[in-house]
Amino acid sequence: MATRNPLLDPSSLDELLLFRLTRLLAVAGAPVLRLCEGQFNITRREWRLIAALAQRGPMLSSALADHIHLERGRTSKAVTDLVEKGLVIRTHRPGDRRKADLALTEAARSIYEELFPEVVQLNRALLVGFSNAEVDALDGLLTRLQQRADTNLATATLPKANRKRGRQSVLSSPKKAAHS
């Protein structure tokens, strides 16, 4: 008799791959969050933007959002916060004031240069006890999972997300009202 594989045939929330990954990110990312907020006065989201700009150079907010897989509205809010903190500079493009390149200030570069090695150490600590072959296999599996997720998203025929509707009470939704 074959044993049930909980990843292929989940019977509870705790067995869903995405839930397990979310839980892993929450626990493993907590030290990064503490460093960001406690030592550098930035959010983890702001850290992602700083790291991307440090590694890729100046770019438009839309390109930054696409690169870090963050909604454009949330990216815009984080960029505004970073500008207010003196960590990012917006430079409007000549002839099109709607577009602005984002670049790091020296203060943000200093944060990146100090924080990135600490985040690298936290990542390495997660992999302690795994052989090089296991780490290579994990890297390959994560790459394949990302490719599959990208393909699934590109070919999905799901309704567009509506964050406002998601905040409404279930009792006020049109389906619930029609069935009562």
mmCIF file of the C-alpha atoms, coordinates in Angstrom:
data_MODEL
# 
_entry.id   MODEL 
# 
loop_
_atom_site.group_PDB 
_atom_site.id 
_atom_site.type_symbol 
_atom_site.label_atom_id 
_atom_site.label_alt_id 
_atom_site.label_comp_id 
_atom_site.label_asym_id 
_atom_site.label_entity_id 
_atom_site.label_seq_id 
_atom_site.pdbx_PDB_ins_code 
_atom_site.Cartn_x 
_atom_site.Cartn_y 
_atom_site.Cartn_z 
_atom_site.occupancy 
_atom_site.B_iso_or_equiv 
_atom_site.pdbx_formal_charge 
_atom_site.auth_seq_id 
_atom_site.auth_comp_id 
_atom_site.auth_asym_id 
_atom_site.auth_atom_id 
_atom_site.pdbx_PDB_model_num 
ATOM 1   C CA . MET A 1 1   ? 0.000   0.000  0.000   1.00 0.00 ? 1   MET A CA 1 
ATOM 2   C CA . ALA A 1 2   ? 1.418   3.364  -1.029  1.00 0.00 ? 2   ALA A CA 1 
ATOM 3   C CA . THR A 1 3   ? 1.763   6.013  1.630   1.00 0.00 ? 3   THR A CA 1 
ATOM 4   C CA . ARG A 1 4   ? 0.026   9.325  1.152   1.00 0.00 ? 4   ARG A CA 1 
ATOM 5   C CA . ASN A 1 5   ? 2.323   12.214 0.254   1.00 0.00 ? 5   ASN A CA 1 
ATOM 6   C CA . PRO A 1 6   ? 0.988   15.268 2.137   1.00 0.00 ? 6   PRO A CA 1 
ATOM 7   C CA . LEU A 1 7   ? 2.462   17.719 -0.395  1.00 0.00 ? 7   LEU A CA 1 
ATOM 8   C CA . LEU A 1 8   ? 0.705   16.020 -3.313  1.00 0.00 ? 8   LEU A CA 1 
ATOM 9   C CA . ASP A 1 9   ? -2.504  15.216 -1.434  1.00 0.00 ? 9   ASP A CA 1 
ATOM 10  C CA . PRO A 1 10  ? -2.870  17.730 1.430   1.00 0.00 ? 10  PRO A CA 1 
ATOM 11  C CA . SER A 1 11  ? -5.687  17.126 3.869   1.00 0.00 ? 11  SER A CA 1 
ATOM 12  C CA . SER A 1 12  ? -5.092  20.145 6.115   1.00 0.00 ? 12  SER A CA 1 
ATOM 13  C CA . LEU A 1 13  ? -3.786  23.681 6.045   1.00 0.00 ? 13  LEU A CA 1 
ATOM 14  C CA . ASP A 1 14  ? -0.539  22.524 7.663   1.00 0.00 ? 14  ASP A CA 1 
ATOM 15  C CA . GLU A 1 15  ? 0.160   20.234 4.687   1.00 0.00 ? 15  GLU A CA 1 
ATOM 16  C CA . LEU A 1 16  ? -0.295  22.850 1.943   1.00 0.00 ? 16  LEU A CA 1 
ATOM 17  C CA . LEU A 1 17  ? 3.034   23.753 0.312   1.00 0.00 ? 17  LEU A CA 1 
ATOM 18  C CA . LEU A 1 18  ? 2.315   27.481 0.233   1.00 0.00 ? 18  LEU A CA 1 
ATOM 19  C CA . PHE A 1 19  ? 1.295   27.506 3.898   1.00 0.00 ? 19  PHE A CA 1 
ATOM 20  C CA . ARG A 1 20  ? 4.472   25.656 4.858   1.00 0.00 ? 20  ARG A CA 1 
ATOM 21  C CA . LEU A 1 21  ? 6.583   28.102 2.839   1.00 0.00 ? 21  LEU A CA 1 
ATOM 22  C CA . THR A 1 22  ? 4.791   31.072 4.408   1.00 0.00 ? 22  THR A CA 1 
ATOM 23  C CA . ARG A 1 23  ? 5.360   29.660 7.886   1.00 0.00 ? 23  ARG A CA 1 
ATOM 24  C CA . LEU A 1 24  ? 9.033   29.013 7.081   1.00 0.00 ? 24  LEU A CA 1 
ATOM 25  C CA . LEU A 1 25  ? 9.450   32.578 5.816   1.00 0.00 ? 25  LEU A CA 1 
ATOM 26  C CA . ALA A 1 26  ? 7.786   33.986 8.923   1.00 0.00 ? 26  ALA A CA 1 
ATOM 27  C CA . VAL A 1 27  ? 10.010  32.053 11.325  1.00 0.00 ? 27  VAL A CA 1 
ATOM 28  C CA . ALA A 1 28  ? 13.261  32.212 9.350   1.00 0.00 ? 28  ALA A CA 1 
ATOM 29  C CA . GLY A 1 29  ? 12.677  35.860 8.427   1.00 0.00 ? 29  GLY A CA 1 
ATOM 30  C CA . ALA A 1 30  ? 12.010  37.026 11.990  1.00 0.00 ? 30  ALA A CA 1 
ATOM 31  C CA . PRO A 1 31  ? 15.704  37.706 12.723  1.00 0.00 ? 31  PRO A CA 1 
ATOM 32  C CA . VAL A 1 32  ? 15.961  39.779 9.526   1.00 0.00 ? 32  VAL A CA 1 
ATOM 33  C CA . LEU A 1 33  ? 12.894  41.730 10.600  1.00 0.00 ? 33  LEU A CA 1 
ATOM 34  C CA . ARG A 1 34  ? 14.430  42.372 14.017  1.00 0.00 ? 34  ARG A CA 1 
ATOM 35  C CA . LEU A 1 35  ? 17.669  43.591 12.456  1.00 0.00 ? 35  LEU A CA 1 
ATOM 36  C CA . CYS A 1 36  ? 15.844  45.832 9.994   1.00 0.00 ? 36  CYS A CA 1 
ATOM 37  C CA . GLU A 1 37  ? 13.488  47.411 12.487  1.00 0.00 ? 37  GLU A CA 1 
ATOM 38  C CA . GLY A 1 38  ? 15.616  47.282 15.626  1.00 0.00 ? 38  GLY A CA 1 
ATOM 39  C CA . GLN A 1 39  ? 18.992  48.267 14.289  1.00 0.00 ? 39  GLN A CA 1 
ATOM 40  C CA . PHE A 1 40  ? 18.343  50.135 11.049  1.00 0.00 ? 40  PHE A CA 1 
ATOM 41  C CA . ASN A 1 41  ? 14.830  51.628 11.478  1.00 0.00 ? 41  ASN A CA 1 
ATOM 42  C CA . ILE A 1 42  ? 13.574  50.167 8.197   1.00 0.00 ? 42  ILE A CA 1 
ATOM 43  C CA . THR A 1 43  ? 10.913  47.577 7.430   1.00 0.00 ? 43  THR A CA 1 
ATOM 44  C CA . ARG A 1 44  ? 11.685  44.255 5.797   1.00 0.00 ? 44  ARG A CA 1 
ATOM 45  C CA . ARG A 1 45  ? 9.898   45.528 2.677   1.00 0.00 ? 45  ARG A CA 1 
ATOM 46  C CA . GLU A 1 46  ? 12.103  48.634 2.657   1.00 0.00 ? 46  GLU A CA 1 
ATOM 47  C CA . TRP A 1 47  ? 15.125  46.345 3.042   1.00 0.00 ? 47  TRP A CA 1 
ATOM 48  C CA . ARG A 1 48  ? 14.088  44.440 -0.078  1.00 0.00 ? 48  ARG A CA 1 
ATOM 49  C CA . LEU A 1 49  ? 13.922  47.688 -2.047  1.00 0.00 ? 49  LEU A CA 1 
ATOM 50  C CA . ILE A 1 50  ? 17.268  48.906 -0.718  1.00 0.00 ? 50  ILE A CA 1 
ATOM 51  C CA . ALA A 1 51  ? 18.941  45.574 -1.537  1.00 0.00 ? 51  ALA A CA 1 
ATOM 52  C CA . ALA A 1 52  ? 17.491  45.510 -5.061  1.00 0.00 ? 52  ALA A CA 1 
ATOM 53  C CA . LEU A 1 53  ? 18.587  49.077 -5.787  1.00 0.00 ? 53  LEU A CA 1 
ATOM 54  C CA . ALA A 1 54  ? 22.035  48.406 -4.308  1.00 0.00 ? 54  ALA A CA 1 
ATOM 55  C CA . GLN A 1 55  ? 22.518  45.373 -6.534  1.00 0.00 ? 55  GLN A CA 1 
ATOM 56  C CA . ARG A 1 56  ? 20.816  46.536 -9.735  1.00 0.00 ? 56  ARG A CA 1 
ATOM 57  C CA . GLY A 1 57  ? 21.328  50.298 -9.659  1.00 0.00 ? 57  GLY A CA 1 
ATOM 58  C CA . PRO A 1 58  ? 18.791  53.062 -10.297 1.00 0.00 ? 58  PRO A CA 1 
ATOM 59  C CA . MET A 1 59  ? 15.484  52.007 -11.806 1.00 0.00 ? 59  MET A CA 1 
ATOM 60  C CA . LEU A 1 60  ? 11.866  53.013 -12.164 1.00 0.00 ? 60  LEU A CA 1 
ATOM 61  C CA . SER A 1 61  ? 9.462   52.147 -9.356  1.00 0.00 ? 61  SER A CA 1 
ATOM 62  C CA . SER A 1 62  ? 7.506   49.857 -11.697 1.00 0.00 ? 62  SER A CA 1 
ATOM 63  C CA . ALA A 1 63  ? 10.664  47.930 -12.628 1.00 0.00 ? 63  ALA A CA 1 
ATOM 64  C CA . LEU A 1 64  ? 11.593  47.689 -8.956  1.00 0.00 ? 64  LEU A CA 1 
ATOM 65  C CA . ALA A 1 65  ? 8.128   46.335 -8.090  1.00 0.00 ? 65  ALA A CA 1 
ATOM 66  C CA . ASP A 1 66  ? 8.393   43.752 -10.855 1.00 0.00 ? 66  ASP A CA 1 
ATOM 67  C CA . HIS A 1 67  ? 11.887  42.716 -9.786  1.00 0.00 ? 67  HIS A CA 1 
ATOM 68  C CA . ILE A 1 68  ? 10.982  42.089 -6.141  1.00 0.00 ? 68  ILE A CA 1 
ATOM 69  C CA . HIS A 1 69  ? 7.491   40.725 -6.916  1.00 0.00 ? 69  HIS A CA 1 
ATOM 70  C CA . LEU A 1 70  ? 5.662   43.386 -4.938  1.00 0.00 ? 70  LEU A CA 1 
ATOM 71  C CA . GLU A 1 71  ? 2.464   45.183 -5.875  1.00 0.00 ? 71  GLU A CA 1 
ATOM 72  C CA . ARG A 1 72  ? 3.137   48.595 -7.383  1.00 0.00 ? 72  ARG A CA 1 
ATOM 73  C CA . GLY A 1 73  ? 1.015   50.392 -4.789  1.00 0.00 ? 73  GLY A CA 1 
ATOM 74  C CA . ARG A 1 74  ? 2.943   48.833 -1.910  1.00 0.00 ? 74  ARG A CA 1 
ATOM 75  C CA . THR A 1 75  ? 6.214   49.550 -3.681  1.00 0.00 ? 75  THR A CA 1 
ATOM 76  C CA . SER A 1 76  ? 5.203   53.192 -4.136  1.00 0.00 ? 76  SER A CA 1 
ATOM 77  C CA . LYS A 1 77  ? 4.328   53.503 -0.438  1.00 0.00 ? 77  LYS A CA 1 
ATOM 78  C CA . ALA A 1 78  ? 7.639   51.926 0.623   1.00 0.00 ? 78  ALA A CA 1 
ATOM 79  C CA . VAL A 1 79  ? 9.559   54.178 -1.782  1.00 0.00 ? 79  VAL A CA 1 
ATOM 80  C CA . THR A 1 80  ? 7.806   57.244 -0.379  1.00 0.00 ? 80  THR A CA 1 
ATOM 81  C CA . ASP A 1 81  ? 8.745   56.147 3.143   1.00 0.00 ? 81  ASP A CA 1 
ATOM 82  C CA . LEU A 1 82  ? 12.373  55.618 2.064   1.00 0.00 ? 82  LEU A CA 1 
ATOM 83  C CA . VAL A 1 83  ? 12.455  59.070 0.446   1.00 0.00 ? 83  VAL A CA 1 
ATOM 84  C CA . GLU A 1 84  ? 11.118  60.591 3.679   1.00 0.00 ? 84  GLU A CA 1 
ATOM 85  C CA . LYS A 1 85  ? 13.823  58.744 5.645   1.00 0.00 ? 85  LYS A CA 1 
ATOM 86  C CA . GLY A 1 86  ? 16.487  60.140 3.314   1.00 0.00 ? 86  GLY A CA 1 
ATOM 87  C CA . LEU A 1 87  ? 17.415  56.710 1.949   1.00 0.00 ? 87  LEU A CA 1 
ATOM 88  C CA . VAL A 1 88  ? 16.153  56.973 -1.637  1.00 0.00 ? 88  VAL A CA 1 
ATOM 89  C CA . ILE A 1 89  ? 16.270  59.824 -4.143  1.00 0.00 ? 89  ILE A CA 1 
ATOM 90  C CA . ARG A 1 90  ? 13.707  60.229 -6.928  1.00 0.00 ? 90  ARG A CA 1 
ATOM 91  C CA . THR A 1 91  ? 15.026  61.829 -10.108 1.00 0.00 ? 91  THR A CA 1 
ATOM 92  C CA . HIS A 1 92  ? 12.292  62.705 -12.583 1.00 0.00 ? 92  HIS A CA 1 
ATOM 93  C CA . ARG A 1 93  ? 13.024  61.952 -16.204 1.00 0.00 ? 93  ARG A CA 1 
ATOM 94  C CA . PRO A 1 94  ? 13.209  64.951 -18.527 1.00 0.00 ? 94  PRO A CA 1 
ATOM 95  C CA . GLY A 1 95  ? 10.041  65.325 -20.552 1.00 0.00 ? 95  GLY A CA 1 
ATOM 96  C CA . ASP A 1 96  ? 8.006   62.910 -18.417 1.00 0.00 ? 96  ASP A CA 1 
ATOM 97  C CA . ARG A 1 97  ? 7.456   63.943 -14.786 1.00 0.00 ? 97  ARG A CA 1 
ATOM 98  C CA . ARG A 1 98  ? 5.401   60.786 -14.196 1.00 0.00 ? 98  ARG A CA 1 
ATOM 99  C CA . LYS A 1 99  ? 8.533   58.651 -14.437 1.00 0.00 ? 99  LYS A CA 1 
ATOM 100 C CA . ALA A 1 100 ? 11.312  58.900 -11.896 1.00 0.00 ? 100 ALA A CA 1 
ATOM 101 C CA . ASP A 1 101 ? 14.456  56.878 -11.431 1.00 0.00 ? 101 ASP A CA 1 
ATOM 102 C CA . LEU A 1 102 ? 15.045  55.689 -7.896  1.00 0.00 ? 102 LEU A CA 1 
ATOM 103 C CA . ALA A 1 103 ? 18.546  55.638 -6.463  1.00 0.00 ? 103 ALA A CA 1 
ATOM 104 C CA . LEU A 1 104 ? 20.028  55.020 -3.036  1.00 0.00 ? 104 LEU A CA 1 
ATOM 105 C CA . THR A 1 105 ? 21.568  57.717 -0.901  1.00 0.00 ? 105 THR A CA 1 
ATOM 106 C CA . GLU A 1 106 ? 24.908  57.137 0.818   1.00 0.00 ? 106 GLU A CA 1 
ATOM 107 C CA . ALA A 1 107 ? 23.011  56.422 4.054   1.00 0.00 ? 107 ALA A CA 1 
ATOM 108 C CA . ALA A 1 108 ? 21.095  53.611 2.343   1.00 0.00 ? 108 ALA A CA 1 
ATOM 109 C CA . ARG A 1 109 ? 24.302  52.222 0.826   1.00 0.00 ? 109 ARG A CA 1 
ATOM 110 C CA . SER A 1 110 ? 25.804  52.123 4.310   1.00 0.00 ? 110 SER A CA 1 
ATOM 111 C CA . ILE A 1 111 ? 22.774  50.220 5.598   1.00 0.00 ? 111 ILE A CA 1 
ATOM 112 C CA . TYR A 1 112 ? 23.079  47.752 2.714   1.00 0.00 ? 112 TYR A CA 1 
ATOM 113 C CA . GLU A 1 113 ? 26.811  47.234 3.245   1.00 0.00 ? 113 GLU A CA 1 
ATOM 114 C CA . GLU A 1 114 ? 26.283  46.556 6.947   1.00 0.00 ? 114 GLU A CA 1 
ATOM 115 C CA . LEU A 1 115 ? 23.042  44.575 6.789   1.00 0.00 ? 115 LEU A CA 1 
ATOM 116 C CA . PHE A 1 116 ? 23.623  42.351 3.738   1.00 0.00 ? 116 PHE A CA 1 
ATOM 117 C CA . PRO A 1 117 ? 26.470  40.323 5.316   1.00 0.00 ? 117 PRO A CA 1 
ATOM 118 C CA . GLU A 1 118 ? 24.316  39.758 8.412   1.00 0.00 ? 118 GLU A CA 1 
ATOM 119 C CA . VAL A 1 119 ? 21.427  38.508 6.257   1.00 0.00 ? 119 VAL A CA 1 
ATOM 120 C CA . VAL A 1 120 ? 23.860  36.220 4.409   1.00 0.00 ? 120 VAL A CA 1 
ATOM 121 C CA . GLN A 1 121 ? 24.916  34.769 7.772   1.00 0.00 ? 121 GLN A CA 1 
ATOM 122 C CA . LEU A 1 122 ? 21.289  34.166 8.755   1.00 0.00 ? 122 LEU A CA 1 
ATOM 123 C CA . ASN A 1 123 ? 20.729  32.363 5.441   1.00 0.00 ? 123 ASN A CA 1 
ATOM 124 C CA . ARG A 1 124 ? 23.808  30.227 5.986   1.00 0.00 ? 124 ARG A CA 1 
ATOM 125 C CA . ALA A 1 125 ? 22.645  29.348 9.514   1.00 0.00 ? 125 ALA A CA 1 
ATOM 126 C CA . LEU A 1 126 ? 19.446  27.902 8.029   1.00 0.00 ? 126 LEU A CA 1 
ATOM 127 C CA . LEU A 1 127 ? 21.481  25.512 5.917   1.00 0.00 ? 127 LEU A CA 1 
ATOM 128 C CA . VAL A 1 128 ? 23.780  24.236 8.674   1.00 0.00 ? 128 VAL A CA 1 
ATOM 129 C CA . GLY A 1 129 ? 23.591  20.455 8.789   1.00 0.00 ? 129 GLY A CA 1 
ATOM 130 C CA . PHE A 1 130 ? 22.754  20.078 5.111   1.00 0.00 ? 130 PHE A CA 1 
ATOM 131 C CA . SER A 1 131 ? 25.360  18.547 2.819   1.00 0.00 ? 131 SER A CA 1 
ATOM 132 C CA . ASN A 1 132 ? 26.555  20.426 -0.270  1.00 0.00 ? 132 ASN A CA 1 
ATOM 133 C CA . ALA A 1 133 ? 24.574  17.962 -2.383  1.00 0.00 ? 133 ALA A CA 1 
ATOM 134 C CA . GLU A 1 134 ? 21.407  18.697 -0.384  1.00 0.00 ? 134 GLU A CA 1 
ATOM 135 C CA . VAL A 1 135 ? 21.928  22.449 -0.725  1.00 0.00 ? 135 VAL A CA 1 
ATOM 136 C CA . ASP A 1 136 ? 22.487  22.038 -4.477  1.00 0.00 ? 136 ASP A CA 1 
ATOM 137 C CA . ALA A 1 137 ? 19.332  19.914 -4.719  1.00 0.00 ? 137 ALA A CA 1 
ATOM 138 C CA . LEU A 1 138 ? 17.339  22.487 -2.731  1.00 0.00 ? 138 LEU A CA 1 
ATOM 139 C CA . ASP A 1 139 ? 18.615  25.265 -4.986  1.00 0.00 ? 139 ASP A CA 1 
ATOM 140 C CA . GLY A 1 140 ? 17.550  23.297 -8.052  1.00 0.00 ? 140 GLY A CA 1 
ATOM 141 C CA . LEU A 1 141 ? 14.140  22.531 -6.595  1.00 0.00 ? 141 LEU A CA 1 
ATOM 142 C CA . LEU A 1 142 ? 13.549  26.171 -5.630  1.00 0.00 ? 142 LEU A CA 1 
ATOM 143 C CA . THR A 1 143 ? 14.505  27.247 -9.161  1.00 0.00 ? 143 THR A CA 1 
ATOM 144 C CA . ARG A 1 144 ? 12.077  24.725 -10.645 1.00 0.00 ? 144 ARG A CA 1 
ATOM 145 C CA . LEU A 1 145 ? 9.325   25.757 -8.220  1.00 0.00 ? 145 LEU A CA 1 
ATOM 146 C CA . GLN A 1 146 ? 9.823   29.412 -9.191  1.00 0.00 ? 146 GLN A CA 1 
ATOM 147 C CA . GLN A 1 147 ? 9.657   28.531 -12.893 1.00 0.00 ? 147 GLN A CA 1 
ATOM 148 C CA . ARG A 1 148 ? 6.474   26.500 -12.318 1.00 0.00 ? 148 ARG A CA 1 
ATOM 149 C CA . ALA A 1 149 ? 4.920   29.328 -10.288 1.00 0.00 ? 149 ALA A CA 1 
ATOM 150 C CA . ASP A 1 150 ? 5.800   31.861 -13.013 1.00 0.00 ? 150 ASP A CA 1 
ATOM 151 C CA . THR A 1 151 ? 4.242   29.591 -15.656 1.00 0.00 ? 151 THR A CA 1 
ATOM 152 C CA . ASN A 1 152 ? 1.138   28.967 -13.543 1.00 0.00 ? 152 ASN A CA 1 
ATOM 153 C CA . LEU A 1 153 ? 0.633   32.689 -13.016 1.00 0.00 ? 153 LEU A CA 1 
ATOM 154 C CA . ALA A 1 154 ? 1.150   33.501 -16.695 1.00 0.00 ? 154 ALA A CA 1 
ATOM 155 C CA . THR A 1 155 ? -1.367  30.863 -17.824 1.00 0.00 ? 155 THR A CA 1 
ATOM 156 C CA . ALA A 1 156 ? -3.924  31.183 -15.009 1.00 0.00 ? 156 ALA A CA 1 
ATOM 157 C CA . THR A 1 157 ? -7.490  32.074 -15.896 1.00 0.00 ? 157 THR A CA 1 
ATOM 158 C CA . LEU A 1 158 ? -8.415  33.364 -12.458 1.00 0.00 ? 158 LEU A CA 1 
ATOM 159 C CA . PRO A 1 159 ? -10.349 36.528 -11.678 1.00 0.00 ? 159 PRO A CA 1 
ATOM 160 C CA . LYS A 1 160 ? -8.309  39.652 -11.094 1.00 0.00 ? 160 LYS A CA 1 
ATOM 161 C CA . ALA A 1 161 ? -7.585  40.355 -7.427  1.00 0.00 ? 161 ALA A CA 1 
ATOM 162 C CA . ASN A 1 162 ? -9.828  42.944 -5.805  1.00 0.00 ? 162 ASN A CA 1 
ATOM 163 C CA . ARG A 1 163 ? -8.282  43.943 -2.488  1.00 0.00 ? 163 ARG A CA 1 
ATOM 164 C CA . LYS A 1 164 ? -11.217 46.206 -1.587  1.00 0.00 ? 164 LYS A CA 1 
ATOM 165 C CA . ARG A 1 165 ? -13.654 43.324 -1.980  1.00 0.00 ? 165 ARG A CA 1 
ATOM 166 C CA . GLY A 1 166 ? -11.378 41.134 0.162   1.00 0.00 ? 166 GLY A CA 1 
ATOM 167 C CA . ARG A 1 167 ? -11.740 43.587 3.040   1.00 0.00 ? 167 ARG A CA 1 
ATOM 168 C CA . GLN A 1 168 ? -15.538 43.495 2.946   1.00 0.00 ? 168 GLN A CA 1 
ATOM 169 C CA . SER A 1 169 ? -17.495 41.438 5.417   1.00 0.00 ? 169 SER A CA 1 
ATOM 170 C CA . VAL A 1 170 ? -18.621 38.046 4.163   1.00 0.00 ? 170 VAL A CA 1 
ATOM 171 C CA . LEU A 1 171 ? -22.142 39.001 5.201   1.00 0.00 ? 171 LEU A CA 1 
ATOM 172 C CA . SER A 1 172 ? -22.097 42.019 2.890   1.00 0.00 ? 172 SER A CA 1 
ATOM 173 C CA . SER A 1 173 ? -20.848 40.115 -0.154  1.00 0.00 ? 173 SER A CA 1 
ATOM 174 C CA . PRO A 1 174 ? -23.289 39.801 -3.075  1.00 0.00 ? 174 PRO A CA 1 
ATOM 175 C CA . LYS A 1 175 ? -23.225 35.966 -3.032  1.00 0.00 ? 175 LYS A CA 1 
ATOM 176 C CA . LYS A 1 176 ? -24.043 35.768 0.683   1.00 0.00 ? 176 LYS A CA 1 
ATOM 177 C CA . ALA A 1 177 ? -26.818 38.336 0.381   1.00 0.00 ? 177 ALA A CA 1 
ATOM 178 C CA . ALA A 1 178 ? -28.360 36.456 -2.588  1.00 0.00 ? 178 ALA A CA 1 
ATOM 179 C CA . HIS A 1 179 ? -28.462 33.202 -0.626  1.00 0.00 ? 179 HIS A CA 1 
ATOM 180 C CA . SER A 1 180 ? -29.996 34.572 2.579   1.00 0.00 ? 180 SER A CA 1 
# 
